[in-house]
């Protein structure tokens, strides 16, 4: 497709000289009347209004006026002292205005601008064309219009400020440039919301609730997985099996996969947010929602075969976590403290002073730890397997030594025994700075842990007892662990 440029030079519509064009309110009013009044095409029911207001649009388009995206704040020119150099840059700041949307079917802004040239001689006094937007030109902030029924397009200069750069995109054209608005509303800003919904935040006002639901029901039917409380954001649940995720609203009505009927994949409205439900090949099923939720939701699973594990996570405001924990415990679901991991805090903006939190470093003392007792005998394995709450295989990711205890961060690889759900990432505590047996970083172990809940219910921990069961993983040791499960008293 060619671009028609008479005389080898690019043709610009009259008045596109780059001079200022104020009176944004007047143009906005005219555009709103035209855009909301026209339905379907520029030749439709609003064509009479178009012809009536077209001379005013031509006047605005003539270059004596300039429209800005929003009320821009002019910056006074700084006083220049001898020896100083002037700073160059745009003296205006553009902010996105949240205007009410026109009804469905209204003519898009770019279509409206191209339609202004319908039936008018543009390239020659004898020939007229009908114009529609063309999106294949190099500069997407030029008013590139395709002549209907012909294989060429024409550029009528820049589009008006506030025109979308592309179909379905988020960027807007401002002074010939495609800019996107940050969460602060400023065009060209890189400010983004954190996982808590705070503009420019650092994920410190909310907590990540992340679990793996592994309970296996003894009968087919609906099983509760987790409560998703009001205010949850960035919700995700996934599994790979012939089972189906089900979602119930706070009023008891199912949003999807309820009443023994499988819903089709798609987008569903629930609790003030959109839930995207997908079911891919290989029996993989996912559920996602951006949130925040306006009411509680209940995530369930419709079991048809043994549960291989359902991963779920969501972000919750810190002040909502206490009531959430009380609700889930009242329903009989045990939950440990959330892990603020997986999403790294966003860097602070350059204009903000850094205020990094103090980091707790390992104790630098070089005093060696005393040797631990021998715990390799078979009775030790059987004793701790039968008396523990959790037996699992884990990879050690981190270690924090303190005076009274040592905290390990582990990634759960495989669960052999659990009396409540384990999540993919767990913190596990061991008494003392020199725990026995010690765990080396970046090694895999078979571990037997107990659940320790404080009397007030504020702490829910995994405890590795002193002289407990923690052995490096090997195929032979895994076989012995599976054999030990058969000898535990019922």
N, C-alpha and C positions, 0 to 999 in steps of 0.2 A: 504494500500500500504506500502510495506516495504522499508527500507533503507539498502542497501547492504554494509556491513563493514567487509571485510575479517579479520579474526583473532581477531574479537571483537574490533579492533581499527579503528578509522576513517582514510580512505586512502586519501592522498593528492597527487595531481599531482606533478611531479618532480619540484623542485625549489620553492615551496610555503613555503619559510622559513621566510617570513616577511622582507627579506633584501630589500634595496631601489632598485627601478626600474626607472631610469630617461629616457631620450630621448622620451619625450611625443610627440614632433613634428613628429618623425619618425613613431611611432605607429599610431598617428592620421592620417598621410598620408596613411599608409597601410590600416587602417580600413575604411577610406573614399573610397579608391579605391575598396575595397571588398564590402562594404555595398552599395555603389551607383552602383556598377557594377553587383551585384547579384540581381535577381528579382525572387521572388516566393520561392525558396528553395536553399539550399547549393549545390544541385546537378544540378542546372539549367545552364543557359548560362554562368555564371561566374565561373563554376567549374574548368576550365583550369587555370584561374588566381588564384583561391584558391590553387591549387596544386603547382603552381609556387612559390607563396609567403608563403606557409605553413611552410617551414623550417625556414623562418625568424620569423614567429609567434611563432614557437616552441622555438626559441632562446630567444625571449622576454619573453615567458611563463616560461622559465627555471629558472628564479629567479635572474639572474645577472643584469637584468634591471628592473626598476620600473617606471610606468607611473603615473603622478599626474593629477588631474582633470584640473588644470590650473597652470600657472606659480606661484608657491608658494613662499612666501617670508620667507626665513630663518631668524630667530632671533638670534643674537649673544648671546653666553652664558654670563650671567652677572658675574662680578667679585665678588667673595665671600670673605667677610670680616669675621674676627673672631667673633664667636657668632651668625652669621646669618645662616639661613636655606635656602636651595635651593627651588625654586618654581617648582612644577611639572606640566606638561601639554604638549599639542601638540605644538611644536615650529614652526608649519607651519600654514599658513592661506590660505584657499582655496576659490577661487572666480570662479563663473560660467562664462564660455566663451560662448558668443552667436555665434554659428556656423551656417552656412546655412544648411537648412534641405535638406535631400536627397529626390529624387522624390518618389512619392507614389509607394508602392510595394517593396521598398528596404528592405533587411533583417535586422531585429532589431539586436542591438548590442549583446544582451544576446543569441539570436538564433545563431549568428555567432560564439560566443565563444563555445557553445555546439557542433556546427558542426565541429569544429577543431578536435574532437575526433572520428568523423565518420570513420568507417573502420579500426581503429587502436586497437590493443589488449590493453585493459585497466585492466580487472579483471583477465584474464588468457591469456597465449600465443596463445591459439587455438580459442578463441571466440571473435568476434567483434560485435559491435552494432551501430545502428544509434541513435543519441541523439537529443532530443528537450528539451526546458526549462520546468522545473517543478516548479510551484509557490506555492505548498502546504507545503513546508518544513519550519521548524521554523525560520531559519535565512535567510532572503530574500536577503542578500548581499553575500551569498555563491553561487557558480556556481552549482546549483542543476539541474541536467539533467535527464530526463526520458528516459529509454531505450524503443525505439519504439517497440510495440508489446509485451512488458513485463510489469509485475506489480511491478517494483522496479525502484528507482531513485538512482543516485550517486552524491556525492558532490566532485567537482574538486577543492576545495579550494575557495578562494575569487574570486569574479568577478573583472574585471578591473575597475579602478576608472572611474566614469562617467556613469556607467551602471544604467538605471532606476531600482528602487527598485521593482516596480510592474508594471503590465500592466495598462497603462492609468494614473498612479500616477505622482505626481510632484517631489517626492523625488529621489535623486541620491545616489549611493553607493560611499563612500569615505573612504578608509582604513578600509573596512569591516563594516562601519556604514552607516545607511540610514539618510541622511541629506537633508533638504530643503533649498533653497536659499531665503534669504530675498530680499526686494526690492532694497537693496544696492548691491546685487550680491554676498554677502558673504554666503558661505555654513554654515548652522547652525545658521544664524542670525535671530533674531525675529523682525527685522525691517519690518514694513508693511506700505502700502500706506494709507493715510487718505482719506476721501471722496472727497477731492479736487485733488487727484492724486499725492500729495507730499509724498515722502518717509520719514517716521518718523514724518509727520506733525501732527497738532492738530486741523484740520478743521477750521483754522482761515483765510484762504485765499479765501474762497468761502462762499456762502450763500445758505441756503435751501429754495427753493421756493415750498411751499406746499399749496394746495388749494382743495376746494370741489366745483365742478361746479354743480350748482343746477338749472340753468335756464331750464325751461320747454317750449319747442317749441309748437306752436299751430298747426303745421303740421308735417307729417312724412317726413323725409329727413335728409340731412347732416347739422349738426350744429357745428360751431367752438367751441372748448373747450379751447385750449391754444396753444400758440406758444412755441415750444421747441427750444431755440436758439442754435447757434453754440457754442460748448464748454461745453454743458451740460453733466453731469455724473450721474450715478445711477438713471436712469429714471424709474419711476413706475407709472402706471395708472391702476385702478381697479374699477369695479362696479358689481352690481348684478341685472340684468334685462334682458329682451328680446332684448334690444338695442345692438348695436355692435360698438366697438371702431374702428376708421379708422385712418390711418396714411398716410399723404401726404408728399412727398419729396419737396425740394425747387424748382424743375423744374415743379411742378404741376402734376406729375405722382403719383398715389397711390401706396403705399408699400403693404398695405393689406386692405381688406374690401372696395375697391373702386368700383365705377360704379354699385352700387346696387348688387354686388356679394359678398357673404361671403367667406372669405379665410379659408383654413384649418389651424388648430393649427400647429405651427412649428416655425422654426427659419428663419428670414428674414434679408437680408443685406440692411442696409440703413444708409446713412450719415456717412460711415466709421465705423459703429458698428453693432453688431448683436442684433436684436430685437427678443425676445422670446415671442411668442403669445400663450396663453393658454385659453381654454374654458372648464370649468369643469361642472360637474353635478350641478343642482340648478341654472342655468343661471348665473354663476359667470365667469367673463371674466377679464383677466389680461394681461398687456403688460409691459415688462421689458427690459432694455438695460443698459449695463455697461458704454458705452461711452468711451471717449468724442466724441461728434458728430462733424463731419467735416463741416456741413452746417445746416441751419435751417430746422426744421420739423414742420408740423402742425398736431396737434392732434384734431380729430373730433369725433363726435358720430352720428351714423345712427339711428335716432329715429324711433321706431315702437310703443312705448308706452310712457306714461309720465316718465320723467327722475327722478329717485329716488336719484340721486347724483352720481357724478363721482369723485373719489379721485385721485389726481395726485400730483407728487412731482419730483423734480430733484435738483441737486446741480449745482450752477453756479458760476464761478469766480466773485469776487467782481467788477472788472472793467467791466464786461459784463452786470451787472444788470441794470445800468442806461439806456443804449441803449435798453435793453429788455423791460424795463418799458415804454419807449417812443414808441416802436413799438406796444405794446399791447394796449396802450391808443389810439394810432392812429387808431387801428382796432376797437375801441369801447369797449375794455375789461378793466374794472377797477381792479387794483391790489394794494393791500396794501403792506407794507414793509414785506420782508421775515422774517421768524422766525428761528433763529439759534438754533433749538431744535431737539429732537428725536434721534440724534446721539451724544453721549457724546464724548468730546475730548479724544483722546488717551493719556495715561500717557506718560510722557517723559522718554526717555531711561535713565538707571542708570548713564551713563557716562556724561549726560548733566546736567548742573546746572538748578535747578528749577527756573522759573521766573513767578510765578502765577500772573495773573492780580489782581489789587486791587478790592475787593468786596465792593459794596455799601450796607451798613447795614441799617436796618430801624432806624428811629430816636428814640434814647433811652429815650427821654423825657417822663415823666409820666403825663404831663398835660392832663387832660381829654378833649375830644372834646365836644363842646357845643351840646345840643340836636337839632335834626332836626325837621323841620315842619312836621305836619301830612299830609301824602299824600295817605291816604287809601280810599279817596272818589272815586266814580265810574267815575265822569267826568275827574278826573286826568288820569285814565287809558285810557279812550277814547281819550283824548287830545294828549297824548304822543304816543299812538299806531298809530293814523292817521298822526301825524307830524314827525314820525321818519323814518329813512332809513332802520333800521333793528329791528326786534323783534324776539328774540330767547331764548331758554332755555339753560343755561350754568352752568357748575360746576366750582367753583372758585379754582384754583390751587395755585396761589401765589399772593402776594401783596407787592409793593414797594412804601413806602411813602417818598416823597421829600417835599421841602419847597413849591413849586408852584403847584404840582400835585401829584396824586396817580395813579400808574399803576397796573392794575389787569391782571393777566394771567388766561384765562378761556378756558375750553374745551367746544366747541359747541355741544350740545346734540340734539337739534331739532330746525329747523328754521320755523318760522311762516310767516315772511315777510322779504324780502331782495331785494334791488334795484341793488345790484351787488353781486358776489359770496362771500360766507364766507368760510373760511377754518376751519379745525378741531380744530386747536389751534389758539387763537387770543390774542392780547394785547388790552386792553381797558383802556382809560385814563379818569380820573375824576378830575375836578379842585379842588385844595387845598389839604392840608395834611389831612384834616378832611372832606372827601366828604359826601354829603348827597344825597341819603341815603347810609349808609355804607354797605359794603359787607363782610360777615364773610368767613374765609377760610374754604374750604372743605364743602361748602353748595351749594345747587342748587337754582338758581334764574330764574325768568322770567324777561328779560331785554329789554328795548327799547333804542337803541343807534342811534346816528347820525354819518354821515361820514364827517370828517374834513380834507380837503386837503390844504396844505400850498400854498401860491401864486406861489412859484417857483417850486412846484410839487415834492419837495424832501421828504415830509412827507405826509403820507396817513393814517389817524388814525380813530379808533372807539372812539367816545366821549360819555360818560354817563353824560348828563347835570346835573347841580345842581338842586336838588329837582326833579329829573327825575323819571322815572318809573323803579323800581327794587324791586321786591317782592319775597319772598321765594316761591319756586314752590310747588304747591299742585294741586290735581285733580280739585278742585273747582275753583282755580284761573286760571288754564289752560282753563277751560270751559268759564270763563268770557272773557279771551283774545280772544278766537275764536269767541265769540259772538260780541266783539267790532269790529272785522274786517268787519262785515256786515253793520256797521253804519258809516263808513268812507265815506266822499264825493268822488265821482268819479273824 
